[in-house]
Amino acid sequence: RSEVCGLRFYVTTRHFEELPDYGPKTVLCILEDEQCREPSYREKIGHTFRCYPALPCHADGIQGLKLKHRLIAGYVVTRDFLRGCSGRFSSIKALAQGRDLSPLTEIPLGCAAYHSAVDFIPFEERDHDLYFAGSIGHEAGHRIDSWVAGLRLKSAERLDMKAALDEVASSSPEVRINLRFTGSFQESVEDGNESYLQGLMISMFCLAPRGGVPHTYRFFEALRYGCIPIGETFPSSVEGAPFVRLKHWSDLPKVLPDLLADESNLLAMHKEAMDWWKENAS
């Protein structure tokens, strides 16, 4: 339409300290800023889209008391809030001086992994019940069960997930589990997208633990193939999407057999996952 002609879009990740130019027709899209910082020039541009909330979101989606997780989250939220103070202070100053700020809109995180060669596998023909490929300790070169890992939100939850998986393997050996652990997120990326996506495509459920923040690519990548996410911490922005929320990862051995036994419900969840992806995030 004529009123939106001439827009200039700048798409960036975590480096958005300044733009080549500013103005009411300048639109900023921030893709990977987990620290949830605010641009210092919101009064100078027309709109900001971002894949994470405007405020640090590390505690978003934590259910129940979970004192250890909340204490770690509280520290990280405070740290990242202070890191982003300069941008927030600029916005407060602009508002105090009567200047308008550009709107800020959160958009879905979406997928990091794409590969056109992965053929779609019908849900009833999938070979695995559970799938996870990724890092746990988040400390390349360290043992995944090190005390350092337990002090990070990401690895603390993933260590709980690993303990639950060990219990599933012991109590329900009939469950078909496909696991591949890597040393770090970067190692996971370098491991290649095709094998990772193929693992999602041949699985019914994807274990979806949180990352550094509750928002994860894995969640969207699973739904894209109709693979149902199971996890403990999901951000409020995906409420209403089809997933299985565990109160604690230790509940997995009790919940999983009932889920796998109800074939009609499995197919319904698969269809809901596919539909949600198409309607909300595709």
Stockholm file with secondary structure:
# STOCKHOLM 1.0

chainA/1-282         RSEVCGLRFYVTTRHFEELPDYGPKTVLCILEDEQCREPSYREKIGHTFRCYPALPCHADGIQGLKLKHRLIAGYVVTRDFLRGCSGRFSSIKALAQGRDLSPLTEIPLGCAAYHSAVDFIPFEERDHDLYFAGSIGHEAGHRIDSWVAGLRLKSAERLDMKAALDEVASSSPEVRINLRFTGSFQESVEDGNESYLQGLMISMFCLAPRGGVPHTYRFFEALRYGCIPIGETFPSSVEGAPFVRLKHWSDLPKVLPDLLADESNLLAMHKEAMDWWKENAS
#=GR chainA/1-282 SS CGGGTTCEEEEESSCCSCCSCCEEEEEEEECCCTTCCCCTTGGGEEEEEESSCSSCCTTTTCCSCCHHHHHHHHHHHHHHHHHTHHHHHHHHHHHHTTCCCCCEEECCCCCSCCCTTCCCCCGGGCSEEEEEEEESSCCTTSCTTSTTGGGSHHHHHHHHHHHHHHHHHHHCTTSCEEEEEESSHHHHHHTCHHHHHHHHHTEEEEECCCCSSSCCHHHHHHHHTTCEEEESCCCGGGTTSCCEECSSGGGHHHHHHHHHHCHHHHHHHHHHHHHHIIIIIC
#=GC SS_cons         CGGGTTCEEEEESSCCSCCSCCEEEEEEEECCCTTCCCCTTGGGEEEEEESSCSSCCTTTTCCSCCHHHHHHHHHHHHHHHHHTHHHHHHHHHHHHTTCCCCCEEECCCCCSCCCTTCCCCCGGGCSEEEEEEEESSCCTTSCTTSTTGGGSHHHHHHHHHHHHHHHHHHHCTTSCEEEEEESSHHHHHHTCHHHHHHHHHTEEEEECCCCSSSCCHHHHHHHHTTCEEEESCCCGGGTTSCCEECSSGGGHHHHHHHHHHCHHHHHHHHHHHHHHIIIIIC
//
